[in-house]
Amino acid sequence: MLPVRDWRGAQVIGSGGTFTNLAGIYLMRQGVQTARTTHGTRVARVELEHILDMLQDMSPDQRAAVPGLNPARSDIIVAGFAVACEVLARLESRELIVSAYGIREGLLLETARVVPTVSDRGEARERSVREFAERCHYEEPHSRHVQRLALQLFDSIGPRVGLSAADRQILADAALLHDVGYHINYEQHHKHSYHLILHADILGMTPEEQVAIANVARYHRGAPPKRKHPNFGMLDRGLRRRIRKLAAILRVADGLDRGHIGAVDRVKVRWVDRALRIRAGGIAKPVVTVDPGVRTKSEHGENRRAGKRGPRTALAVRRPGT
């Protein structure tokens, strides 16, 4: 029996096969098929109810074919999800968090007399991202500089284009890790960054966030995100939109430090009609570089003639004091 206290709104953590299968189904429904783990997945109560409604109308054979569900659990999974729904309803909790660890891991820690240290989720994430970057021998000055510029841009335009505080953290992590692909090879290093991030053991983030970070880093250069790219096209529409916006910000920030010398130390953004004017400051000598993946005027004109609309970006570079 639960002790006498008010448990309403309590954080619910689900451990075991029922919950890892729930996370697997949920991630597949979100198009996050490339997630390497279900650990840390947050499943809203309403999503759990939708999944339960879907499964209870199926036969065991039909359930066995549901993406993300272990076929061996097709005959018992409905009962497990029904119990989880009832617990969330009784506690009036809005979501549950899935843990990929269980009793076995606890017994191992107890046998080894290891006392776990509980740390802040944000601190664990920051430390884990930094240590992963260090293992990949990243270029810290450039990565930190790009991260600062990217966050300056985000703080100027992020809320206005529909991005949230959680997206800001995704951008910060992607900016720090965008060049880890150099650890494998310079050529196509943005694609190497994607695969390294996707398969890294990073604490403090959900599988969906890790996939988003990998994709934002993937598109910091080269071709922009396209539906025909398997890593991008299979994602949920809302996640694709966020990745497009975050990758665009990172692409500009990285371009402002193309020479890896920290020439631009601050940016200011001003909205002008249907355009963004970005003013870069802190440089001793103006240098203009063009990334092949950045839209050119001719491409913009072709899109306008085709009826496609979208804001243009004007970049104004100035010397200090001008």
C-alpha positions in Angstrom: 0.0 0.0 0.0 1.2 3.5 -0.7 1.8 5.7 2.4 -0.9 8.2 3.2 0.0 11.3 1.1 -1.1 13.2 -1.9 0.4 11.3 -4.9 -1.5 13.4 -7.5 0.8 14.5 -10.3 3.6 12.3 -9.2 6.4 11.4 -11.7 5.9 7.9 -12.9 8.8 5.8 -14.1 8.1 2.5 -15.9 10.7 -0.3 -15.8 10.5 -3.6 -17.6 9.4 -5.2 -20.8 5.9 -3.6 -20.8 7.3 -0.1 -20.7 10.2 -0.6 -23.1 7.7 -2.1 -25.6 5.5 1.0 -25.0 8.4 3.2 -25.8 9.3 1.2 -28.9 5.8 1.6 -30.2 5.6 5.2 -29.4 9.0 6.0 -31.1 7.9 4.2 -34.2 4.7 6.2 -34.3 6.8 9.3 -34.1 9.0 8.1 -36.9 12.0 7.9 -34.6 13.1 4.5 -36.0 16.8 5.1 -35.6 16.8 5.6 -31.8 19.4 3.2 -30.3 17.6 2.9 -27.0 14.2 3.4 -25.4 15.7 4.7 -22.1 14.4 8.1 -21.1 11.5 8.1 -23.5 8.6 10.3 -22.2 5.2 9.0 -23.2 2.2 11.2 -22.6 -0.8 9.7 -21.0 -2.9 10.5 -24.0 -0.5 8.7 -26.3 -0.6 5.6 -24.1 -4.4 5.7 -24.3 -4.3 6.0 -28.1 -1.9 3.0 -28.3 -4.0 0.9 -26.0 -7.1 1.7 -28.0 -5.3 0.6 -31.2 -4.0 -2.6 -29.7 -7.1 -3.8 -27.9 -9.1 -4.0 -31.2 -6.4 -6.2 -32.8 -5.9 -10.0 -32.7 -2.6 -11.3 -31.2 -1.4 -12.0 -34.8 -2.1 -8.4 -35.8 -0.5 -7.0 -32.7 2.6 -9.1 -33.4 3.1 -7.1 -36.6 2.9 -3.7 -34.8 6.3 -1.8 -35.3 8.2 -1.5 -32.0 6.4 -4.3 -30.3 8.1 -7.6 -29.4 5.9 -10.3 -31.0 6.4 -12.5 -28.0 4.4 -10.0 -25.9 1.5 -9.6 -28.3 -0.8 -11.7 -26.2 -0.2 -9.9 -22.9 0.7 -6.4 -23.8 -2.8 -5.0 -23.7 -3.2 -6.0 -20.0 0.1 -4.3 -19.1 -0.9 -1.1 -20.9 -4.3 -1.1 -19.3 -2.7 -1.3 -15.8 -0.3 1.6 -16.7 -3.3 3.7 -18.0 -5.1 3.1 -14.7 -2.1 4.0 -12.6 -1.6 7.3 -14.5 -5.3 8.1 -14.2 -5.4 7.4 -10.4 -2.3 9.6 -9.9 -3.5 12.2 -12.4 0.0 12.1 -14.0 0.3 13.5 -17.5 3.2 11.3 -18.6 5.5 8.4 -17.7 9.2 8.0 -18.2 10.6 4.7 -19.5 13.6 3.2 -17.9 15.6 0.5 -19.8 17.1 -0.6 -16.5 15.4 -2.9 -14.0 15.9 -5.2 -11.0 18.9 -7.0 -12.6 20.9 -3.8 -12.8 19.9 -2.9 -9.2 21.1 -6.3 -8.0 24.4 -6.0 -9.8 25.0 -2.6 -8.2 24.0 -3.9 -4.8 26.3 -7.0 -5.1 29.2 -4.8 -6.2 28.4 -2.4 -3.3 28.1 0.5 -5.6 26.1 3.4 -4.3 24.6 5.4 -7.2 25.0 9.2 -7.1 21.9 11.0 -8.1 22.7 14.0 -10.3 20.7 16.8 -11.9 19.4 15.7 -15.3 20.7 18.8 -17.0 24.2 18.5 -15.4 24.4 14.8 -16.5 23.5 15.7 -20.0 26.0 18.6 -20.2 28.8 16.4 -18.8 27.9 13.4 -21.1 27.8 15.6 -24.2 31.1 17.2 -23.3 32.8 13.9 -22.6 31.5 12.4 -25.8 32.9 15.4 -27.7 36.3 15.0 -26.0 36.4 11.3 -26.9 35.9 12.3 -30.5 38.8 14.8 -30.2 36.6 17.7 -31.2 38.0 21.2 -31.9 36.8 22.8 -28.7 37.4 26.6 -29.5 35.6 26.4 -32.8 32.7 24.3 -31.4 32.3 26.5 -28.4 32.3 29.6 -30.5 29.8 28.3 -33.0 27.6 27.3 -30.0 27.7 30.8 -28.6 26.8 32.4 -32.0 24.0 29.8 -32.6 22.4 30.6 -29.2 22.7 34.3 -29.9 20.8 33.8 -33.1 18.3 31.5 -31.4 17.6 34.0 -28.7 16.8 36.6 -31.3 14.5 34.6 -33.6 13.8 31.2 -31.9 10.5 32.1 -30.1 9.3 34.1 -33.2 9.6 31.0 -35.5 7.9 28.7 -33.0 10.9 27.1 -31.2 10.9 26.3 -27.5 13.4 26.2 -24.6 13.9 22.5 -25.3 14.8 23.3 -28.9 17.4 25.7 -27.6 19.1 22.9 -25.7 19.0 20.7 -28.8 20.7 23.4 -30.8 23.3 23.9 -28.1 24.3 20.2 -28.1 24.2 20.0 -31.9 26.5 23.0 -32.2 29.0 21.6 -29.7 29.0 18.2 -31.6 28.5 19.3 -35.2 32.1 18.6 -36.2 32.8 15.3 -34.3 32.7 13.6 -37.6 36.2 14.8 -38.2 37.2 11.9 -35.9 36.4 9.6 -38.8 37.2 11.7 -41.9 37.0 15.3 -43.1 35.2 14.3 -46.2 31.4 14.0 -45.5 32.2 14.7 -41.9 28.7 16.0 -41.3 27.3 12.6 -42.1 29.9 11.0 -39.9 28.7 13.4 -37.1 25.2 12.2 -37.6 26.1 8.5 -37.1 28.4 9.1 -34.2 25.9 11.1 -32.3 23.1 8.7 -33.1 24.9 5.7 -31.6 26.6 7.5 -28.7 25.8 6.7 -25.1 24.6 10.1 -23.9 22.8 10.6 -20.6 20.0 13.0 -19.7 18.1 13.2 -23.0 15.3 11.3 -24.6 15.8 9.1 -27.7 13.8 11.7 -29.7 16.1 14.5 -28.6 19.2 12.5 -29.5 17.9 11.8 -33.0 17.1 15.5 -33.4 20.6 16.5 -32.3 22.1 14.0 -34.8 20.0 15.4 -37.6 20.7 19.1 -36.8 24.4 18.3 -36.8 24.0 16.4 -40.0 22.6 19.4 -41.8 25.1 22.1 -40.6 26.6 21.9 -44.1 26.0 20.4 -47.5 22.5 19.7 -48.8 19.6 21.0 -46.7 17.1 18.5 -45.1 15.0 16.7 -47.7 12.2 14.2 -47.5 14.1 11.8 -49.7 16.8 11.5 -47.1 15.9 8.3 -45.1 17.3 9.7 -41.8 15.0 12.8 -42.1 12.0 11.7 -44.2 10.8 9.1 -41.8 10.5 11.5 -38.9 7.3 13.0 -37.6 6.3 16.1 -39.5 6.6 18.3 -36.4 10.1 17.1 -35.6 11.1 17.6 -39.2 10.0 21.3 -39.0 12.0 21.8 -35.8 15.1 20.2 -37.3 14.9 22.4 -40.4 14.8 25.6 -38.3 17.5 24.5 -35.9 19.8 23.3 -38.7 19.4 26.6 -40.6 20.5 28.5 -37.4 23.5 26.2 -37.0 24.4 26.5 -40.6 24.6 30.3 -40.3 26.5 30.2 -37.0 29.1 27.8 -38.4 29.4 29.9 -41.6 30.3 32.9 -39.4 33.3 31.0 -38.1 34.2 29.3 -41.3 37.9 30.2 -40.8 37.8 28.7 -37.2 39.5 31.9 -35.9 36.6 33.4 -33.9 36.5 36.5 -36.0 32.8 37.2 -35.4 32.1 37.4 -31.7 28.5 38.7 -31.7 25.5 38.9 -34.0 22.4 41.1 -34.0 19.2 40.2 -35.8 16.6 42.6 -37.1 13.3 41.7 -38.9 12.7 43.7 -42.0 9.4 43.1 -43.7 9.8 39.5 -45.0 13.6 39.4 -44.4 16.0 38.9 -41.6 19.0 41.2 -41.4 21.9 39.7 -39.5 24.7 42.1 -38.5 27.9 40.5 -37.4 30.4 42.4 -35.2 33.8 42.0 -33.8 35.8 41.2 -36.9 39.0 43.0 -38.0 38.6 42.2 -41.7 35.4 41.3 -43.5 35.5 37.9 -45.2 32.7 36.5 -47.3 32.3 32.7 -47.8 29.6 30.8 -49.5 28.5 27.3 -48.4 27.2 25.2 -51.4 24.2 24.3 -49.3 23.1 27.9 -48.7 20.3 29.1 -50.9 21.5 31.5 -53.6 19.6 34.4 -55.1 18.9 32.4 -58.3 17.5 29.5 -56.3 15.3 32.0 -54.4 14.1 33.5 -57.7 13.3 30.0 -59.1 11.3 29.2 -55.9 9.3 32.5 -56.2 8.5 31.8 -59.8 7.3 28.3 -58.8 5.0 29.9 -56.2 7.1 28.9 -53.1 7.3 31.5 -50.4 9.7 32.0 -47.6 11.7 34.7 -45.8 15.1 35.7 -47.2 18.1 36.4 -45.1 20.4 39.4 -45.6 23.8 39.2 -43.9 25.5 42.5 -43.2 29.1 42.2 -42.1 30.9 45.3 -40.6 34.2 46.2 -39.0 34.2 47.2 -35.3 33.1 50.8 -34.8 31.3 51.1 -38.1 
